[in-house]
Amino acid sequence: MKRRTALVTLASAASLAGCTARFEPANSDERSDDTATNRTDNDADTTWEGSLSSVDIETGASRDDHDDEAIATEPPIIHVDDEDKTLEAHGVMTYSSSNCRSYDLTRVDERPDDDELSLEVSDYLEDDAPDDCNVDETSSPYIVRAEFEGELPGTIIVIQDGNEGTLESTYP
């Protein structure tokens, strides 16, 4: 079981322990229109006053800890605890070539001015992958956990990008 931790400072500077090469800076053009986040004009002035204090992913998560409703062909399931200011997203990543590819939390995009947080779990080619990759397909459950200081963002988006295509969940 792999476990990677990402700590995000109040200034929104993020670093992933052991995988900075795979962490991609957020593209500010990706969600520029209000329809992508189901916002109305009444929400346009809302800003996120809190911050993300930590985020991590547990890959190969134990089925005992995993939401049984999460399956590989469906978007991740998001659980938010407003009182504890925590988030858990449960999903099942399907990716090919189990000896050459893996998956991880690849993007954390805080958008305080849009009252939004976006997290992406993607598969990638391992740096030390052999030349003769398997052609198998494997599925593995994961749990993304996040903790917040202050208020939670009004919109939380979790994106899963693997063999099943891009699957996205939005909370609320």
PyMOL commands that set and color helices and strands:
alter all, ss='L'
color gray80, all
select helices_A, chain A and resi 34-37+41-43+112-114
alter helices_A, ss='H'
color red, helices_A
select strands_A, chain A and resi 2-8+14-16+51-59+77-81+86-96+101-111+116-125+137-149+155-162+165-171
alter strands_A, ss='S'
color yellow, strands_A
deselect
rebuild
show_as cartoon
